[in-house]
Amino acid sequence: MAGSRLFPKSSTVSNILSPTFPGQISSGDPVRASVAHLLVRAYTLPCSTAAQAFSQLVQPTARFQLALDALLPLLNSSVELAQRILVSFILYSMYTPYPISLNPFKSALYATFLKERGHAIEIAAEGGSSDNEQLVWVLWKILKGDGNDIGPYSPSTLTRSPLLPELRASNLFLDEENFAETSTPEPGIVAINPHQWEGGATVLAQKLSPSPAQTVEVKVTPEEDEKKERIAQGMKLLLAARDRVLTLTEQRILTPMIPNLTSPPMITSMDLPSIVANNPNLAYQLFSALLTAANAQSQGPYPYLDVLTKLPPTLPSFDLIVRLLQDTSIIIDPATGGKTIIADIVHVEVLGRFIHEGIKWLDNAEREEREGLISDDRFAKGVQNLCRFYASLLRLSIVGMGLDADTAEMAHFTLRNSRFEEANTLYRLLAAGRF
């Protein structure tokens, strides 16, 4: 009855719950069953939310094997487009702390990109439009390293969203050198052919494990081995810096390796506020390295500059901004393409917005204090520290006392809070400079 004409079996559920691996779901594994239901129902949720749900359902040590067995076959199957987009994002998000070049599923994602792009181009040449154009675009974003841009959107939304002509499959290209192991296999490395890994995890495992005849002995010198070990240790410490204060010994180990860990970056812009709060001594060197290396990234330095504007008005934030405003390291100006220095771009792109957001943060803290929602002195300390910060900018001649918008906003803020000595002193200083 389940497969009769009147009661057809659901193709979506069938494809997910009846993969080509015997006993995968029938074994009664509750985790795999939960993941199967997630893939059926989560395509209306933001991709980042669904990926987070997957990470909560599956233990870290089991994620790779489950992704290999249950997710990867769906990437190149005939399930709904929204679910293929969701699977693509989950495979990407499993390794988002690291560049896409380190993602073990990169080859499979790239193989699918090539296949679907070629199919879409063929249909476009005949005057039609492929239903999988959105999947090609999603894979293109992921393989470029911009997969986080997709996170806020649900797979169903991405499926329905029309693409601009310049984002059609025929206009999307990737640097083949970054995926050389897929297009031109080397000895000991076998490319993942999408038609071959439809067969299941067993075939893919064989592909990823070269035969003895294919194995090539690679000699690694002790110096190279030691360098890789230092990089791995530095990566571990940098990721740990998001969650805790590093010891002085750990900071001494990490500091000289920051340039190697920021080109390409091993962390995302979303990790930076917690690093500033937990490890302010590392924050300046990290931001300086990220801004210097941002020339090679598609979005340039703007994601990092945006983080700076939204830092809370605390002493670590003020110290970081002042140090960046005095940094003369040369970088490329993303607006003009010419050369500039970090100090200038931070002054133009960050300082005014940082002060504005800091005042908003303090106004909100004052309101919560009046309503009894907080009982600490964050508002009073914040006012004092913001006024001292601005006074130091005046002493360093980073800002002037002219009639610009930032000075006017700061003068208004200090007048409203003139009951604090620091605010009163700064207001009188600004008023004397204006009149």
Long-range contacts (C-beta under 8 A, 24 or more apart in sequence): 11-78, 11-79, 12-40, 12-79, 12-80, 12-83, 13-40, 15-74, 15-77, 15-78, 15-79, 16-40, 16-74, 16-79, 16-83, 19-69, 19-70, 19-73, 19-200, 20-73, 20-198, 20-199, 20-200, 21-69, 21-73, 21-200, 21-201, 21-202, 24-69, 24-70, 31-57, 31-58, 31-62, 31-66, 32-66, 32-69, 32-70, 35-66, 35-70, 35-71, 36-70, 39-71, 39-74, 39-83, 39-86, 39-87, 40-83, 42-86, 43-80, 43-82, 43-83, 43-85, 43-86, 43-154, 43-155, 43-156, 44-154, 44-155, 44-156, 45-154, 46-151, 46-152, 46-153, 46-154, 47-85, 47-86, 47-89, 47-93, 47-150, 47-151, 47-152, 47-153, 47-154, 47-155, 47-158, 48-89, 48-93, 48-148, 48-151, 48-152, 50-86, 50-89, 50-90, 50-155, 51-89, 51-90, 51-93, 51-94, 51-151, 54-90, 54-93, 55-93, 55-94, 63-94, 64-94, 64-104, 65-201, 67-91, 67-94, 67-105, 68-201, 68-204, 68-205, 69-200, 69-201, 72-105, 72-108, 72-197, 72-201, 72-204, 73-197, 73-198, 73-200, 73-201, 75-108, 75-109, 75-112, 75-194, 76-108, 76-111, 76-112, 76-115, 76-194, 76-195, 76-197, 76-198, 77-198, 81-131, 81-132, 81-134, 81-135, 81-155, 81-159, 82-154, 82-155, 82-156, 82-158, 82-159, 83-155, 84-135, 85-134, 85-135, 85-138, 85-155, 85-158, 85-159, 86-155, 88-112, 88-135, 88-138, 88-139, 88-142, 89-138, 89-142, 89-147, 89-150, 89-151, 89-155, 92-142, 92-147, 93-147, 93-151, 96-147, 96-148, 96-268, 97-239, 97-266, 97-267, 97-268, 98-235, 98-266, 99-145, 99-264, 99-265, 99-266, 100-142, 100-143, 100-144, 100-145, 100-147, 101-178, 101-264, 104-208, 106-143, 106-179, 106-182, 107-179, 107-181, 107-182, 107-191, 107-192, 108-192, 108-194, 108-197, 108-204, 109-139, 109-142, 109-143, 110-139, 110-143, 110-174, 110-179, 110-182, 111-182, 111-191, 111-192, 111-193, 111-194, 112-139, 112-194, 113-139, 113-140, 113-143, 113-174, 114-182, 115-194, 116-169, 117-169, 117-170, 117-172, 120-168, 120-169, 120-170, 121-169, 121-170, 124-168, 124-169, 124-170, 130-169, 133-163, 133-168, 133-169, 134-158, 134-159, 134-161, 134-163, 136-169, 136-172, 137-163, 137-167, 137-169, 137-172, 140-172, 140-174, 143-174, 143-179, 144-174, 144-298, 145-264, 145-297, 145-298, 146-298, 146-299, 148-268, 148-270, 187-214, 187-216, 188-214, 188-215, 188-216, 190-214, 230-257, 231-257, 231-260, 231-261, 234-258, 234-260, 234-261, 235-261, 235-266, 238-266, 238-267, 239-266, 239-267, 241-275, 241-278, 241-279, 241-282, 242-267, 242-271, 242-274, 242-275, 242-278, 243-274, 243-278, 244-278, 245-278, 245-279, 246-278, 246-279, 246-282, 251-279, 251-281, 251-282, 254-282, 255-282, 255-285, 258-282, 258-285, 258-286, 258-289, 259-289, 259-293, 262-286, 262-289, 262-290, 262-293, 263-289, 263-293, 263-296, 264-293, 264-296, 264-297, 265-290, 265-293, 265-297, 269-303, 269-304, 269-306, 269-307, 272-304, 272-307, 273-307, 273-310, 273-311, 276-311, 276-316, 276-317, 276-320, 277-314, 277-316, 280-315, 280-316, 280-319, 280-320, 283-316, 283-320, 284-319, 284-320, 284-323, 284-324, 287-320, 287-324, 288-324, 288-327, 288-329, 288-342, 291-329, 291-331, 291-342, 291-345, 292-329, 292-331, 292-342, 294-331, 295-331, 295-332, 300-334, 301-331, 301-334, 301-345, 302-334, 302-349, 305-345, 305-346, 305-349, 305-350, 308-346, 308-350, 308-354, 309-349, 309-350, 309-353, 309-354, 309-357, 310-357, 311-354, 312-358, 312-361, 313-358, 313-361, 313-362, 313-382, 313-385, 313-386, 313-389, 314-382, 314-385, 315-385, 317-354, 318-385, 318-386, 318-388, 318-389, 321-346, 321-350, 321-351, 321-354, 321-389, 322-389, 322-392, 322-393, 322-396, 322-398, 324-350, 325-351, 325-393, 325-396, 325-398, 326-396, 326-398, 347-398, 351-398, 351-399, 351-406, 352-405, 352-406, 355-386, 355-390, 355-406, 355-409, 355-410, 356-409, 358-382, 358-386, 359-386, 359-409, 359-413, 362-386, 362-413, 380-420, 383-417, 383-420, 383-422, 383-423, 384-420, 384-422, 384-423, 386-413, 387-414, 387-420, 387-422, 387-423, 387-425, 387-426, 388-422, 390-426, 391-422, 391-425, 391-426, 391-429, 394-429, 400-433, 401-429, 401-430, 401-433, 401-434, 402-433, 402-434, 403-434, 407-434
